[in-house]
Amino acid sequence: MKIKLKEIIEIVLIFVLVLLVYRVLLVWLFKNPYPMVVVVSGSMRHDINLEEKHFRYLEERFGYNRSFIKSWPIKNGFGEGDVLVVIKYDNYNIGDVVVFRNKCHNIPISHRIIAINEDGTFQTKGDNNFGQNISPCYDERKISKDDIYGKVVLVIPKIGLIRYAFYKIFGF
């Protein structure tokens, strides 16, 4: 059975159309431009260093107790190649994992809210980071609600590995 060029073009066009409809539908439904995000860093990975980087940091700097920290959502963290489902909400709480804008690069950041400032801005930190990131791109001591795309509601392990490989090889 011979497949004609016209049939191949039709299949490709249908595939592209389905992807576009899917993307537009998710953006509209979840109310943010990043309804699904592929994780490209290990900043939220839970590994052998979790005790020092996560629990001890929060206990010493914010006075949180272990049971409070363990009550937070996304208890097991996530790693490179995982896909995050992100939904925009009106309010966010301490412990929520949110995706927010990186002002220098077109790669959103996925970190946990660790405090809410008096002015309503948020402090965030990656569970696997020794501290909060402070740079011209973003200052994790003061993330505005306008810079938050949404809250992570679901982690789908490893289905984004191809996208992650492209990021590592080509930088996008």
TORKOL-390391 format. One record per residue: residue number from 1; z, y, x of N, C-alpha, C in turn. Coordinates in Angstrom, 2 decimals. Layout:
N
NODE|marse|n.zz|n.yy|n.xx|ca.zz|ca.yy|ca.xx|c.zz|c.yy|c.xx
NODE|NUM|Z|Y|X|Z|Y|X|Z|Y|X
...
This chain:
172
NODE|marse|n.zz|n.yy|n.xx|ca.zz|ca.yy|ca.xx|c.zz|c.yy|c.xx
NODE|1|0.00|-1.19|0.85|0.00|0.00|0.00|0.00|1.24|0.88
NODE|2|-1.01|2.03|0.73|-1.16|3.24|1.53|-0.47|4.41|0.83
NODE|3|0.27|5.14|1.62|0.89|6.36|1.11|0.02|7.52|1.54
NODE|4|-0.37|8.30|0.57|-1.23|9.42|0.84|-0.41|10.63|1.29
NODE|5|-1.03|11.51|2.03|-0.38|12.73|2.50|0.17|13.54|1.32
NODE|6|-0.55|13.57|0.24|-0.11|14.31|-0.95|1.21|13.75|-1.46
NODE|7|1.36|12.43|-1.47|2.60|11.81|-1.94|3.77|12.14|-1.01
NODE|8|3.52|12.16|0.28|4.57|12.50|1.25|5.02|13.94|1.03
NODE|9|4.06|14.84|0.86|4.39|16.25|0.62|5.19|16.39|-0.67
NODE|10|4.81|15.67|-1.71|5.55|15.74|-2.97|6.99|15.24|-2.81
NODE|11|7.18|14.18|-2.07|8.53|13.64|-1.84|9.38|14.65|-1.07
NODE|12|8.80|15.25|-0.04|9.52|16.25|0.76|9.88|17.45|-0.10
NODE|13|8.94|17.92|-0.91|9.20|19.07|-1.77|10.29|18.76|-2.80
NODE|14|10.28|17.59|-3.37|11.32|17.19|-4.33|12.68|17.15|-3.63
NODE|15|12.71|16.60|-2.44|13.96|16.54|-1.67|14.49|17.95|-1.39
NODE|16|13.63|18.86|-0.94|14.03|20.24|-0.65|14.51|20.93|-1.93
NODE|17|13.81|20.72|-3.03|14.21|21.32|-4.30|15.57|20.82|-4.75
NODE|18|15.81|19.53|-4.63|17.11|18.97|-5.00|18.21|19.57|-4.13
NODE|19|17.97|19.70|-2.84|18.97|20.30|-1.94|19.26|21.76|-2.31
NODE|20|18.21|22.51|-2.62|18.40|23.91|-3.00|19.18|24.04|-4.30
NODE|21|18.83|23.26|-5.29|19.54|23.30|-6.57|21.00|22.89|-6.36
NODE|22|21.21|21.85|-5.59|22.55|21.38|-5.28|23.37|22.48|-4.61
NODE|23|22.80|23.12|-3.60|23.50|24.18|-2.87|23.80|25.37|-3.79
NODE|24|22.83|25.83|-4.54|23.03|26.97|-5.45|24.07|26.62|-6.50
NODE|25|24.00|25.42|-7.04|24.96|25.00|-8.06|26.38|24.97|-7.50
NODE|26|26.56|24.43|-6.31|27.89|24.38|-5.72|28.43|25.77|-5.40
NODE|27|27.58|26.64|-4.88|28.01|28.01|-4.58|28.48|28.69|-5.86
NODE|28|27.74|28.54|-6.93|28.11|29.13|-8.21|29.37|28.48|-8.77
NODE|29|29.43|27.18|-8.76|30.54|26.45|-9.35|31.85|26.70|-8.61
NODE|30|31.81|26.68|-7.27|33.03|26.83|-6.47|33.31|28.27|-6.08
NODE|31|32.43|29.21|-6.48|32.64|30.65|-6.33|32.78|31.12|-4.88
NODE|32|32.07|30.47|-3.97|32.09|30.93|-2.59|30.82|30.47|-1.87
NODE|33|30.47|31.16|-0.77|29.22|30.81|-0.07|29.32|29.54|0.78
NODE|34|30.52|29.00|0.93|30.71|27.79|1.73|31.45|26.73|0.90
NODE|35|30.79|26.16|-0.09|31.48|25.16|-0.93|31.75|23.85|-0.19
NODE|36|30.98|23.58|0.84|31.21|22.40|1.68|31.04|22.82|3.13
NODE|37|32.01|22.45|3.95|32.01|22.87|5.35|32.15|21.63|6.23
NODE|38|31.32|21.55|7.25|31.45|20.47|8.24|32.37|20.96|9.34
NODE|39|33.38|20.18|9.66|34.34|20.54|10.69|33.70|20.38|12.07
NODE|40|33.78|21.43|12.90|33.17|21.39|14.23|34.19|21.55|15.36
NODE|41|35.48|21.59|15.02|36.50|21.67|16.08|37.65|20.74|15.75
NODE|42|38.50|20.52|16.72|39.65|19.65|16.52|40.93|20.40|16.23
NODE|43|40.83|21.66|15.78|42.02|22.49|15.60|42.93|22.02|14.46
NODE|44|42.44|21.17|13.59|43.27|20.66|12.49|43.50|19.15|12.61
NODE|45|43.13|18.57|13.76|43.32|17.14|13.98|44.81|16.85|14.16
NODE|46|45.28|15.80|13.58|46.66|15.36|13.76|46.67|14.21|14.76
NODE|47|47.25|14.46|15.92|47.29|13.46|16.97|48.67|13.42|17.61
NODE|48|48.75|12.90|18.78|50.03|12.72|19.47|50.76|14.04|19.73
NODE|49|50.04|15.16|19.78|50.63|16.47|20.06|51.13|17.20|18.81
NODE|50|51.07|16.56|17.66|51.44|17.23|16.41|52.89|17.71|16.42
NODE|51|53.76|16.95|16.99|55.18|17.33|17.04|55.36|18.70|17.69
NODE|52|54.76|18.87|18.85|54.93|20.13|19.59|54.09|21.27|19.01
NODE|53|52.83|20.99|18.73|51.91|22.05|18.31|52.11|22.49|16.87
NODE|54|52.60|21.61|16.03|52.69|21.93|14.61|54.15|22.09|14.17
NODE|55|54.90|21.02|14.17|56.26|21.05|13.64|57.18|21.99|14.43
NODE|56|57.25|21.82|15.73|58.16|22.63|16.53|57.78|24.11|16.45
NODE|57|56.48|24.40|16.50|56.02|25.79|16.41|56.50|26.44|15.11
NODE|58|56.32|25.76|13.99|56.70|26.32|12.69|58.22|26.39|12.52
NODE|59|58.92|25.42|13.05|60.39|25.43|12.96|60.97|26.58|13.78
NODE|60|60.47|26.77|15.00|61.02|27.80|15.88|60.61|29.21|15.49
NODE|61|59.36|29.40|15.10|58.88|30.76|14.83|59.12|31.23|13.40
NODE|62|59.14|30.30|12.45|59.26|30.71|11.05|60.51|30.15|10.37
NODE|63|61.23|29.28|11.05|62.46|28.72|10.49|62.22|27.70|9.39
NODE|64|61.00|27.15|9.31|60.71|26.15|8.29|61.36|24.82|8.65
NODE|65|61.83|24.09|7.64|62.37|22.76|7.93|61.27|21.71|7.75
NODE|66|61.52|20.56|8.31|60.53|19.48|8.35|60.08|19.06|6.95
NODE|67|60.99|18.98|6.00|60.61|18.53|4.65|59.69|19.54|3.96
NODE|68|59.92|20.84|4.21|59.04|21.87|3.66|57.63|21.72|4.24
NODE|69|57.54|21.56|5.55|56.23|21.42|6.20|55.51|20.16|5.72
NODE|70|56.24|19.07|5.58|55.62|17.81|5.15|55.20|17.82|3.69
NODE|71|55.66|18.81|2.93|55.28|18.90|1.51|53.92|19.58|1.32
NODE|72|53.38|20.14|2.38|52.13|20.88|2.28|50.93|19.96|2.01
NODE|73|49.89|20.49|1.37|48.68|19.67|1.14|47.93|19.38|2.44
NODE|74|47.01|18.46|2.37|46.20|18.02|3.52|47.16|17.58|4.64
NODE|75|47.98|16.61|4.32|49.04|16.15|5.21|48.54|15.52|6.51
NODE|76|47.37|14.92|6.50|46.88|14.20|7.67|45.86|14.96|8.48
NODE|77|45.66|16.22|8.16|44.69|17.01|8.90|43.28|16.48|8.72
NODE|78|42.40|16.88|9.65|41.01|16.42|9.63|40.40|16.69|10.99
NODE|79|39.26|16.07|11.25|38.64|16.20|12.56|37.16|16.48|12.51
NODE|80|36.56|16.53|13.67|35.15|16.83|13.81|34.31|15.85|12.99
NODE|81|33.32|16.41|12.29|32.42|15.60|11.48|32.90|15.36|10.06
NODE|82|34.15|15.70|9.76|34.62|15.59|8.38|34.00|16.72|7.56
NODE|83|33.84|16.50|6.27|33.32|17.53|5.37|34.46|17.98|4.46
NODE|84|34.62|19.29|4.37|35.66|19.88|3.52|35.02|20.44|2.26
NODE|85|35.62|20.14|1.12|35.19|20.74|-0.15|36.11|21.93|-0.38
NODE|86|35.51|23.11|-0.59|36.24|24.37|-0.62|36.01|25.09|-1.94
NODE|87|37.09|25.46|-2.60|37.01|26.18|-3.88|37.76|27.50|-3.76
NODE|88|37.15|28.57|-4.26|37.76|29.90|-4.27|38.83|29.96|-5.35
NODE|89|40.01|30.48|-5.00|41.11|30.66|-5.94|41.54|32.12|-5.92
NODE|90|42.30|32.51|-6.93|42.84|33.87|-6.99|44.05|34.02|-6.06
NODE|91|44.82|32.94|-5.90|46.04|33.00|-5.09|46.09|31.83|-4.11
NODE|92|46.73|32.09|-2.97|46.91|31.07|-1.95|48.39|31.05|-1.55
NODE|93|48.85|29.88|-1.12|50.26|29.69|-0.80|50.43|29.23|0.65
NODE|94|51.65|29.39|1.14|51.98|28.85|2.45|51.74|27.34|2.41
NODE|95|51.08|26.84|3.42|50.76|25.42|3.50|49.34|25.09|3.10
NODE|96|48.69|25.96|2.30|47.30|25.71|1.91|46.40|25.76|3.14
NODE|97|45.42|24.89|3.19|44.38|24.97|4.21|43.24|25.76|3.61
NODE|98|42.87|26.84|4.28|41.82|27.72|3.77|40.68|27.83|4.77
NODE|99|39.53|28.22|4.26|38.36|28.48|5.09|38.14|29.98|5.04
NODE|100|38.07|30.61|6.22|37.92|32.06|6.25|36.83|32.49|7.22
NODE|101|36.47|33.74|7.10|35.34|34.33|7.82|35.67|34.56|9.29
NODE|102|34.72|34.19|10.12|34.74|34.49|11.55|33.77|35.65|11.73
NODE|103|34.25|36.83|12.09|33.42|38.03|12.12|32.37|38.03|13.23
NODE|104|32.50|37.15|14.22|31.55|37.13|15.34|30.47|36.06|15.22
NODE|105|30.77|34.99|14.50|29.84|33.87|14.43|29.70|33.41|12.99
NODE|106|28.62|32.74|12.71|28.37|32.25|11.35|29.00|30.87|11.16
NODE|107|30.18|30.67|11.72|30.88|29.40|11.58|32.24|29.70|10.97
NODE|108|32.48|29.28|9.75|33.77|29.56|9.13|34.90|28.79|9.82
NODE|109|36.10|29.34|9.75|37.29|28.74|10.36|38.11|28.06|9.27
NODE|110|38.61|26.87|9.55|39.45|26.12|8.60|40.83|25.93|9.22
NODE|111|41.80|26.72|8.75|43.17|26.63|9.26|44.15|26.73|8.10
NODE|112|45.41|26.47|8.41|46.47|26.44|7.42|47.18|27.79|7.32
NODE|113|47.50|28.23|6.11|48.32|29.42|5.92|49.75|29.06|6.30
NODE|114|50.31|29.81|7.25|51.67|29.52|7.69|52.66|30.62|7.29
NODE|115|52.14|31.75|6.82|53.02|32.83|6.35|52.18|33.81|5.53
NODE|116|52.87|34.51|4.64|52.24|35.59|3.87|52.95|36.87|4.26
NODE|117|52.19|37.84|4.75|52.76|39.11|5.20|53.12|39.99|4.02
NODE|118|53.96|41.00|4.27|54.39|41.91|3.21|53.23|42.65|2.57
NODE|119|52.17|42.90|3.34|51.01|43.63|2.81|50.03|42.72|2.06
NODE|120|50.38|41.43|1.91|49.54|40.49|1.17|48.52|39.76|2.02
NODE|121|48.43|40.10|3.31|47.54|39.35|4.20|48.23|38.04|4.59
NODE|122|47.45|37.17|5.20|47.94|35.82|5.51|47.97|35.60|7.01
NODE|123|48.92|34.77|7.45|48.92|34.27|8.81|48.48|32.82|8.76
NODE|124|47.58|32.46|9.66|47.06|31.09|9.68|47.20|30.51|11.09
NODE|125|47.04|29.20|11.15|47.09|28.50|12.45|46.49|27.12|12.26
NODE|126|45.75|26.67|13.25|45.29|25.29|13.26|46.46|24.38|13.60
NODE|127|46.63|23.29|12.87|47.76|22.38|13.12|47.77|21.86|14.55
NODE|128|46.60|21.74|15.18|46.50|21.18|16.52|46.38|22.27|17.59
NODE|129|46.66|23.51|17.24|46.63|24.61|18.20|48.05|24.94|18.64
NODE|130|48.21|25.38|19.89|49.53|25.75|20.39|50.04|27.05|19.76
NODE|131|49.14|27.90|19.31|49.53|29.17|18.71|48.43|29.71|17.82
NODE|132|48.62|30.94|17.39|47.63|31.59|16.54|46.56|32.25|17.40
NODE|133|45.31|32.22|16.93|44.21|32.84|17.64|44.20|34.34|17.34
NODE|134|44.06|35.12|18.41|43.96|36.57|18.29|42.76|36.99|19.11
NODE|135|41.71|37.45|18.43|40.48|37.84|19.12|39.77|38.91|18.31
NODE|136|38.71|39.51|18.84|37.94|40.47|18.05|37.27|39.81|16.84
NODE|137|37.09|38.50|16.89|36.42|37.78|15.80|37.34|37.59|14.60
NODE|138|38.59|37.30|14.87|39.60|37.18|13.82|40.98|37.15|14.45
NODE|139|41.93|37.71|13.74|43.32|37.74|14.17|44.11|36.94|13.14
NODE|140|44.58|35.76|13.55|45.26|34.87|12.60|46.60|35.40|12.13
NODE|141|47.04|36.52|12.66|48.29|37.12|12.17|48.03|37.98|10.94
NODE|142|46.76|38.23|10.63|46.44|39.17|9.55|45.06|38.87|8.97
NODE|143|44.96|37.80|8.18|43.71|37.42|7.51|43.77|37.98|6.09
NODE|144|42.79|38.79|5.74|42.80|39.37|4.39|42.26|38.37|3.37
NODE|145|42.67|38.56|2.14|42.20|37.70|1.06|40.68|37.78|0.91
NODE|146|40.11|38.95|1.19|38.66|39.13|1.11|37.91|38.29|2.13
NODE|147|38.57|37.95|3.24|37.93|37.13|4.27|38.07|35.63|4.02
NODE|148|38.83|35.25|3.00|39.01|33.83|2.69|37.94|33.37|1.71
NODE|149|37.19|32.35|2.11|36.16|31.78|1.24|36.77|30.89|0.17
NODE|150|37.86|30.20|0.50|38.49|29.32|-0.47|39.47|28.36|0.17
NODE|151|40.02|27.52|-0.66|41.02|26.53|-0.27|40.37|25.15|-0.18
NODE|152|40.76|24.39|0.84|40.27|23.03|0.99|40.96|22.15|-0.05
NODE|153|40.16|21.50|-0.90|40.71|20.65|-1.95|40.42|19.17|-1.71
NODE|154|39.49|18.88|-0.80|39.13|17.50|-0.52|38.56|17.40|0.88
NODE|155|38.95|16.34|1.59|38.39|16.05|2.91|37.63|14.73|2.81
NODE|156|36.34|14.77|3.15|35.51|13.57|3.14|35.25|13.19|4.60
NODE|157|35.87|12.10|5.07|35.80|11.75|6.49|34.40|11.42|6.99
NODE|158|34.04|12.04|8.09|32.91|11.69|8.96|31.51|11.75|8.36
NODE|159|31.33|12.22|7.13|29.96|12.25|6.60|29.14|13.42|7.15
NODE|160|29.78|14.29|7.91|29.06|15.41|8.50|28.79|15.25|9.99
NODE|161|28.84|14.03|10.49|28.67|13.81|11.93|27.30|14.25|12.46
NODE|162|26.25|14.12|11.65|24.92|14.55|12.10|24.91|16.07|12.27
NODE|163|25.48|16.79|11.31|25.57|18.25|11.41|26.42|18.64|12.61
NODE|164|27.51|17.93|12.83|28.38|18.19|13.98|27.62|17.97|15.30
NODE|165|26.81|16.93|15.37|26.02|16.66|16.57|25.04|17.81|16.84
NODE|166|24.39|18.33|15.80|23.49|19.47|15.96|24.25|20.67|16.51
NODE|167|25.44|20.91|16.00|26.26|22.02|16.48|26.58|21.85|17.96
NODE|168|26.99|20.66|18.36|27.36|20.42|19.75|26.15|20.51|20.70
NODE|169|25.02|20.02|20.25|23.83|20.00|21.11|23.12|21.36|21.14
NODE|170|22.92|21.96|19.97|22.10|23.16|19.86|22.90|24.45|19.60
NODE|171|24.18|24.33|19.27|25.00|25.51|19.04|24.86|26.12|17.67
NODE|172|24.29|25.39|16.72|24.19|25.90|15.34|24.38|24.80|14.34
